[in-house]
């Protein structure tokens, strides 16, 4: 929607929210050529409350309204640590640009 977005800003917003044991951020383009952000979290408490708090904090800090979903810490960890890399990768850019 014309809003600039830096991965670090998204990560900082998520880290401000307490009670999140792990997270993963994905950027992708939907079927209507709109760039979207999905944040997958592993909450320590009430999942609905955590989803709401993450959405609100990210929107407040970045002007981006993300899709926030819940998954287990183990599933998120498996996506963060790829088999080919020793470094964690919390931001997955799945956008494909047409040149």
C-alpha positions in Angstrom: 0.0 0.0 0.0 2.9 2.3 -0.7 4.5 1.9 2.8 8.3 1.4 2.9 9.3 -1.6 5.0 12.6 -2.7 6.5 13.0 -6.2 8.0 14.8 -4.7 11.0 11.8 -2.4 11.8 9.4 -5.4 11.7 11.7 -7.5 13.9 12.1 -4.6 16.4 8.3 -4.2 16.6 7.8 -7.9 17.3 10.5 -8.0 19.9 8.8 -5.1 21.8 5.8 -7.5 22.5 6.4 -9.6 25.6 5.4 -13.3 25.8 6.6 -14.3 22.3 9.1 -17.2 22.6 9.9 -17.3 18.8 8.9 -15.6 15.6 9.4 -15.7 11.8 8.5 -13.0 9.3 7.6 -13.7 5.6 7.1 -11.2 2.8 5.3 -12.3 -0.3 3.2 -11.1 -3.2 -0.4 -12.3 -3.3 -2.5 -13.1 -6.4 -3.4 -9.4 -6.8 0.3 -8.3 -7.0 0.1 -6.8 -3.5 3.0 -7.1 -1.1 2.0 -8.8 2.2 3.7 -9.5 5.4 3.0 -12.6 7.6 4.4 -12.9 11.1 4.3 -16.3 12.6 4.6 -16.4 16.4 5.0 -18.9 19.2 3.2 -17.2 22.1 3.9 -18.2 25.7 0.4 -17.3 26.8 -3.0 -16.7 25.2 -2.6 -17.0 21.4 -5.4 -14.6 20.6 -4.1 -11.9 22.8 -0.5 -12.3 21.5 -1.8 -12.1 17.9 -3.6 -8.9 18.7 -0.7 -7.3 20.5 1.8 -8.2 17.7 -0.6 -6.8 15.0 -1.1 -3.6 16.9 2.6 -3.0 17.7 3.8 -3.7 14.1 1.1 -1.4 12.7 2.0 1.3 15.2 5.8 1.1 14.5 5.8 0.5 10.8 2.4 1.5 9.4 2.2 -2.1 7.9 -0.7 -4.3 8.9 0.6 -7.9 9.0 -1.2 -11.2 8.9 -0.2 -12.8 12.2 -0.5 -16.6 12.7 0.4 -18.9 15.5 2.6 -22.0 15.3 4.8 -24.1 17.6 8.2 -23.0 18.7 9.7 -26.2 17.1 8.1 -25.5 13.7 9.3 -21.9 13.7 12.8 -22.9 14.8 13.0 -25.5 11.9 12.3 -22.7 9.4 14.7 -20.2 11.0 17.6 -22.6 11.0 18.0 -24.0 7.5 20.0 -27.2 7.0 22.4 -25.3 4.8 23.2 -22.4 7.2 24.4 -22.0 10.7 23.0 -18.5 11.0 19.3 -18.0 11.9 17.2 -16.3 9.2 14.0 -14.8 10.7 13.0 -12.8 7.6 12.1 -14.8 4.5 11.6 -12.7 1.4 9.4 -14.8 -0.9 8.6 -11.9 -3.3 9.5 -12.6 -6.9 10.2 -9.5 -8.9 9.3 -9.2 -12.6 11.9 -7.3 -14.6 
